[in-house]
Amino acid sequence: MKRIALSYPSDQSPERLDLFISHQVPELTRSAVQRLIDAGLITVNGAPPRSSLKLKGGEQILIEIPPPAPAVPEAEEIPLAILYEDSDLIVVNKPAGMSVHPGAGTTAGTLVNALLAHCDDLSGIGGEIRPGIVHRIDKDTTGVIVVAKNDRSHLELARQFKEHSIKRVYVALVYGSPKTDKGRIESAIGRHPVDRKKMSGSARHGRHAVTHWKVIGRYGWVTALELRLETGRTHQIRVHLSEAGFPLLGDPVYGGSARLSNLKDAKLRALIRELDRQALHARTLGFVHPVSGHYLEFSSPLPEDMARILEHLER
């Protein structure tokens, strides 16, 4: 990680943060500065800023630049669970443990690496590192994801995601038992003010996020939920449920591991340890085909690790 420390002169006229950094560090464009801010890799006086922050003098700026990922991901022969494919798009059931695209510290074994070996006609809008990638799900979240094969499809699918017209339904297993059978969680999610690897609903400069949930099974200390996303922010479900007091089973980042010792059921504890990830599955994805205009909807069953927990709870 390359670190750069800057000080804004106290006798200089006010200037936007992103402009100042891009002038001082020529290798960083304003869009690159924004990406670093979104990733929590730029602080001003020790706090996360907005790119539009006006520097007034005396501010201490710290920039962390991760090492570059390979210019072009390599194709890898990795098996894919393909739910649908045509000349415009491909729909995949992503397994746990697979990142969607290469990034800092992850250069191989991603969905992009697998797709490059499967087909050579992915959309170029996502750039060389993220060809065809219109949306993402977390590395350890399983489920349905759509990838664009050409720019026309990419732009149209991106528009649907931006307008929140995509149907996205998740299944989660959480600690605790909500008092009601359904509800809505709304907050502004952004980078956590202290832990830069986490997101938070208490961030100073978050983005509007809405999650709808309903109970589909109550099992004492554990509840099964169905969730519909109105927006799609990073870690949205994990943050919303954790801050509502119902962290996902197995989630090591948002409190899902801390409650394991509270469970009296030894078999359930063992199954959650075997899960070794957050109990979250992207079950259903529905959208309008970007070329034909027909509505398409795809679903995948619960992965085996979550299904084993649910079967045990139901017994």
NORMO-V931625 format. One record per residue. N is the residue number from 1. SS is DSSP state (h for helix, s for strand, l for the rest). PHI is phi in whole degrees, -180 to 180 (* if undefined). Layout:
n=N ss=SS phi=PHI
n=N ss=SS phi=PHI
This chain:
n=1 ss=l phi=*
n=2 ss=s phi=-86
n=3 ss=s phi=-117
n=4 ss=s phi=-128
n=5 ss=s phi=-109
n=6 ss=s phi=-127
n=7 ss=s phi=-125
n=8 ss=l phi=-87
n=9 ss=l phi=-57
n=10 ss=l phi=-73
n=11 ss=l phi=-101
n=12 ss=l phi=-99
n=13 ss=l phi=-65
n=14 ss=l phi=-56
n=15 ss=s phi=-148
n=16 ss=s phi=-62
n=17 ss=h phi=-59
n=18 ss=h phi=-65
n=19 ss=h phi=-66
n=20 ss=h phi=-61
n=21 ss=h phi=-65
n=22 ss=h phi=-65
n=23 ss=h phi=-76
n=24 ss=h phi=-80
n=25 ss=l phi=-122
n=26 ss=l phi=-56
n=27 ss=l phi=-72
n=28 ss=l phi=-107
n=29 ss=l phi=-78
n=30 ss=h phi=-63
n=31 ss=h phi=-68
n=32 ss=h phi=-67
n=33 ss=h phi=-61
n=34 ss=h phi=-61
n=35 ss=h phi=-63
n=36 ss=h phi=-66
n=37 ss=h phi=-64
n=38 ss=h phi=-61
n=39 ss=l phi=-86
n=40 ss=l phi=75
n=41 ss=l phi=-102
n=42 ss=s phi=-129
n=43 ss=s phi=-128
n=44 ss=s phi=-123
n=45 ss=l phi=54
n=46 ss=l phi=82
n=47 ss=s phi=-120
n=48 ss=s phi=-69
n=49 ss=l phi=-105
n=50 ss=l phi=-97
n=51 ss=l phi=-64
n=52 ss=l phi=-87
n=53 ss=l phi=-55
n=54 ss=s phi=-89
n=55 ss=s phi=-79
n=56 ss=l phi=-113
n=57 ss=l phi=132
n=58 ss=l phi=89
n=59 ss=l phi=-70
n=60 ss=s phi=-103
n=61 ss=s phi=-114
n=62 ss=s phi=-118
n=63 ss=s phi=-118
n=64 ss=s phi=-115
n=65 ss=s phi=-112
n=66 ss=l phi=-68
n=67 ss=l phi=-62
n=68 ss=l phi=-66
n=69 ss=l phi=-78
n=70 ss=l phi=-54
n=71 ss=l phi=-60
n=72 ss=l phi=-135
n=73 ss=l phi=-61
n=74 ss=l phi=-90
n=75 ss=l phi=-68
n=76 ss=l phi=-132
n=77 ss=l phi=-78
n=78 ss=l phi=-114
n=79 ss=l phi=-60
n=80 ss=l phi=-122
n=81 ss=l phi=-92
n=82 ss=s phi=-88
n=83 ss=s phi=-90
n=84 ss=s phi=-165
n=85 ss=s phi=-156
n=86 ss=l phi=-143
n=87 ss=l phi=-74
n=88 ss=l phi=-109
n=89 ss=s phi=-158
n=90 ss=s phi=-140
n=91 ss=s phi=-114
n=92 ss=s phi=-127
n=93 ss=s phi=-94
n=94 ss=s phi=-77
n=95 ss=l phi=-81
n=96 ss=l phi=-68
n=97 ss=l phi=87
n=98 ss=l phi=-107
n=99 ss=l phi=-71
n=100 ss=l phi=-73
n=101 ss=l phi=-147
n=102 ss=l phi=-62
n=103 ss=s phi=-162
n=104 ss=l phi=-58
n=105 ss=l phi=84
n=106 ss=s phi=-131
n=107 ss=l phi=-116
n=108 ss=l phi=-144
n=109 ss=l phi=76
n=110 ss=l phi=-91
n=111 ss=h phi=-61
n=112 ss=h phi=-60
n=113 ss=h phi=-58
n=114 ss=h phi=-68
n=115 ss=h phi=-66
n=116 ss=h phi=-63
n=117 ss=h phi=-80
n=118 ss=h phi=-84
n=119 ss=l phi=-148
n=120 ss=l phi=-114
n=121 ss=l phi=-125
n=122 ss=l phi=-80
n=123 ss=l phi=-58
n=124 ss=l phi=-96
n=125 ss=l phi=-65
n=126 ss=l phi=-74
n=127 ss=l phi=88
n=128 ss=l phi=-69
n=129 ss=l phi=-84
n=130 ss=l phi=-127
n=131 ss=l phi=-62
n=132 ss=l phi=80
n=133 ss=s phi=-81
n=134 ss=l phi=-97
n=135 ss=l phi=-148
n=136 ss=l phi=-135
n=137 ss=l phi=-129
n=138 ss=l phi=-58
n=139 ss=l phi=-51
n=140 ss=l phi=-99
n=141 ss=l phi=-98
n=142 ss=s phi=-96
n=143 ss=s phi=128
n=144 ss=s phi=-83
n=145 ss=s phi=-142
n=146 ss=s phi=-110
n=147 ss=s phi=-127
n=148 ss=s phi=-89
n=149 ss=l phi=-98
n=150 ss=l phi=-148
n=151 ss=h phi=-66
n=152 ss=h phi=-61
n=153 ss=h phi=-65
n=154 ss=h phi=-60
n=155 ss=h phi=-64
n=156 ss=h phi=-70
n=157 ss=h phi=-65
n=158 ss=h phi=-61
n=159 ss=h phi=-63
n=160 ss=h phi=-65
n=161 ss=h phi=-65
n=162 ss=h phi=-64
n=163 ss=l phi=-87
n=164 ss=l phi=61
n=165 ss=l phi=-94
n=166 ss=l phi=-75
n=167 ss=s phi=-88
n=168 ss=s phi=-131
n=169 ss=s phi=-122
n=170 ss=s phi=-116
n=171 ss=s phi=-120
n=172 ss=s phi=-134
n=173 ss=s phi=-111
n=174 ss=s phi=-128
n=175 ss=s phi=-80
n=176 ss=l phi=95
n=177 ss=l phi=-138
n=178 ss=l phi=-58
n=179 ss=l phi=-70
n=180 ss=l phi=-111
n=181 ss=l phi=-91
n=182 ss=s phi=-157
n=183 ss=s phi=-175
n=184 ss=s phi=-137
n=185 ss=s phi=-116
n=186 ss=s phi=-136
n=187 ss=s phi=-163
n=188 ss=s phi=-103
n=189 ss=s phi=-95
n=190 ss=s phi=-151
n=191 ss=s phi=-64
n=192 ss=l phi=-60
n=193 ss=l phi=-66
n=194 ss=l phi=-116
n=195 ss=l phi=-93
n=196 ss=l phi=-72
n=197 ss=l phi=-88
n=198 ss=l phi=-114
n=199 ss=s phi=-106
n=200 ss=s phi=-152
n=201 ss=l phi=-84
n=202 ss=s phi=-112
n=203 ss=l phi=-66
n=204 ss=l phi=-66
n=205 ss=l phi=-127
n=206 ss=l phi=-91
n=207 ss=s phi=-110
n=208 ss=s phi=-56
n=209 ss=s phi=-141
n=210 ss=s phi=-134
n=211 ss=s phi=-126
n=212 ss=s phi=-102
n=213 ss=s phi=-136
n=214 ss=s phi=-149
n=215 ss=s phi=-78
n=216 ss=s phi=-118
n=217 ss=s phi=-176
n=218 ss=s phi=-115
n=219 ss=s phi=-136
n=220 ss=l phi=72
n=221 ss=l phi=-74
n=222 ss=s phi=-124
n=223 ss=s phi=-130
n=224 ss=s phi=-97
n=225 ss=s phi=-122
n=226 ss=s phi=-106
n=227 ss=s phi=-127
n=228 ss=s phi=-118
n=229 ss=s phi=-89
n=230 ss=l phi=-89
n=231 ss=l phi=-128
n=232 ss=l phi=-136
n=233 ss=l phi=-86
n=234 ss=l phi=-58
n=235 ss=l phi=59
n=236 ss=h phi=-54
n=237 ss=h phi=-63
n=238 ss=h phi=-62
n=239 ss=h phi=-69
n=240 ss=h phi=-60
n=241 ss=h phi=-70
n=242 ss=h phi=-63
n=243 ss=h phi=-75
n=244 ss=l phi=-86
n=245 ss=l phi=97
n=246 ss=l phi=-132
n=247 ss=l phi=-67
n=248 ss=s phi=-68
n=249 ss=l phi=-55
n=250 ss=l phi=78
n=251 ss=l phi=-78
n=252 ss=l phi=-77
n=253 ss=l phi=-94
n=254 ss=l phi=-114
n=255 ss=l phi=90
n=256 ss=l phi=-76
n=257 ss=l phi=-92
n=258 ss=l phi=-66
n=259 ss=l phi=-90
n=260 ss=h phi=-58
n=261 ss=h phi=-68
n=262 ss=h phi=-75
n=263 ss=l phi=-78
n=264 ss=l phi=-84
n=265 ss=l phi=-79
n=266 ss=h phi=-64
n=267 ss=h phi=-65
n=268 ss=h phi=-64
n=269 ss=h phi=-59
n=270 ss=h phi=-65
n=271 ss=h phi=-66
n=272 ss=h phi=-69
n=273 ss=h phi=-64
n=274 ss=h phi=-66
n=275 ss=h phi=-57
n=276 ss=l phi=55
n=277 ss=l phi=-170
n=278 ss=l phi=-72
n=279 ss=l phi=-83
n=280 ss=s phi=-139
n=281 ss=s phi=-134
n=282 ss=s phi=-80
n=283 ss=s phi=-78
n=284 ss=s phi=-133
n=285 ss=s phi=-135
n=286 ss=s phi=-128
n=287 ss=s phi=-159
n=288 ss=s phi=-88
n=289 ss=l phi=-57
n=290 ss=l phi=-65
n=291 ss=l phi=-113
n=292 ss=l phi=-76
n=293 ss=l phi=83
n=294 ss=l phi=-83
n=295 ss=s phi=-77
n=296 ss=s phi=-123
n=297 ss=s phi=-141
n=298 ss=s phi=-131
n=299 ss=s phi=-135
n=300 ss=l phi=-133
n=301 ss=l phi=-70
n=302 ss=l phi=-57
n=303 ss=l phi=-65
n=304 ss=h phi=-58
n=305 ss=h phi=-66
n=306 ss=h phi=-73
n=307 ss=h phi=-63
n=308 ss=h phi=-64
n=309 ss=h phi=-64
n=310 ss=h phi=-64
n=311 ss=h phi=-63
n=312 ss=h phi=-64
n=313 ss=h phi=-62
n=314 ss=h phi=-70
n=315 ss=l phi=-72
